[in-house]
Amino acid sequence: MARHERLHERHGQRACLDHYLELLKVKPGALAGSVALAQERERGAWPACYDELWQQIAAKTTDSEAARQMVDVLMLVREHGGQVVELAVRGALAAGALDGRAVALLARRAAAGPATGPPGRLAGLDARLAALDRPPGAIDEYNRLLGDREARP
């Protein structure tokens, strides 16, 4: 069952993009010309970073593959929410990871929350390996060697 806000104009039409995602999974090429997408853009509910990602993916693959990946990205909104997915898209663009799978990975990481434990530690290690806690290396000797090398002609 779907809910839409009431339309007051005569013969008005309101389409929610989320309601068509299952259909768009089968026919992703229909996304570009869909009424639902046009209305999302008109309402300002379609972030500009989505278009940027879509264009970047299309530049390195085909239009149909780019549309398929964008439908996958839109499906992530159901699972993680719009803000998390938008942040994941922005992160993927910033990292140059122009792929729907990269967005999915970033969205899942963001939804999982921050990693626990001290930074740089591997979780789930065998007790014998975890016990090898070494002090940080001293670089004084290395710096002295570099100084000696610079002093030579």
N, C-alpha and C positions, 0 to 999 in steps of 0.2 A: 504494500500500500504506500502511496506517495502523498505527501502534503505539499501544497503550493499556496503561496499567499494569494489573496483574492485580487483578481484583475477587475478594474472598474471600467475600462474602455470596452467598447463593443468589438467582438471578434478578436480580442487580445489573445496572445499566445505566450506562455511562459514555459521554458524548457530548462530543466536542471541537468547539467552535464553528468552528474553522478548517476542519474537514473538510466543513462544510456551506455555506461561503461561496459557492461556484459556484451551488448551488441557491438560496440566498438572494438572489443577484443577479437571478434570474428571478422569485422570489416574495419580495420584501423584507418584505412585511407579516407573514410567518411568523416573523420574528425575535423580535418581542415575546413570543410565547407558546412559543418553542422550548425544548425540554428542555436543549439545549446551553447556551443563555444562562442558564437557571436554575442549571445546574451550575457555570457560570463564576462566577456571583455567589456561590454557596455556597462555592466554593473560594477566594474572595477574589481571583480573577484578573481581575475586571471592575472597573476603576477607577470611582470615583464620578463623576469628571469626565466620563466617557462618558455617564452618565445625565443629567447636567446639560446637556451639549451636546444630547443627544437631545431633552430637554424644551424647550430653547430653540428648536431648529429646528422642532419640532412646533408651538410657539406662533406662529411666524410663517409656517409653511406648512401642509401637511396631514400627518396621521400617516403616510400611505404614503410621502410624499416624505421625511419625517424618517427613516423606516426605511431607505429607499433610500440616503440619504446616510450613515447609520451603517454600512451594509454596505460602502460605499466606504471609509469610515474604517478598518474592520476589515481590508479588503484591503491597506491601506497597511502593516499590521503585518508582512505577509509580506515586503514589500520593504525596510522600514526598521527593523523591530524594535519591540517593545512599548514600550520606554522612550522612544524618539524620538517615536512617535505619541502617547503620553500627554503628553509635553511640548508637542507641537504642539497637542493639544486644549486643554491648559491655556492656552497662548499665545493661541489663537483666542478662548477665553472671556474672557481678560483684555482682549483688544483689542476685544471686542464683535463680532468677525467670526464670526457664527453660521452657518457654512456648511461643508459637507464639503470644498469646494474650497479654502477658506482653510486648513483643517487639512492638506490635501495639499501646499499651497504651503509652509507652515511646516515640514512634515516633510521635504520635498525640500531646503529651505534648510539645515535642521539636518544632514541627511545629507551635503550638499556641503561642510560645514565653514565656517570663518570666511573672510570675503572677504580676498583678498590685496591688498597695496598700501596706501599711506597712506589714512587715512579721508578721504572727501570727493572723492577722485580718480576720474575716470571712466576705465575701462580701454578700450583699443582705439581711442583717438582718433587722428585724423590727426596726423602729427608737427608740422604747422604749428599746430594747435590746442593740442596738448599743450605746446608751447613758450611759450605765453602764461601764464607763471607770475607772477601779480601779487602784490605785497606786500599784507598786510592793511591795510584802510583805517584811517585815524586819525580818531577821533571828537572830538578836542579842540576843533576849530573848531565842530562841531555843539553840543557842550556849552556853549561860550562863547555861541553864539546863543541857546540856551535860557535861559542866565543873564540875558542882556540882555532877553529877552522877559518873564521873571518880574519884573525890576526895573521895568518899565513899569507905569503905573497902568491 
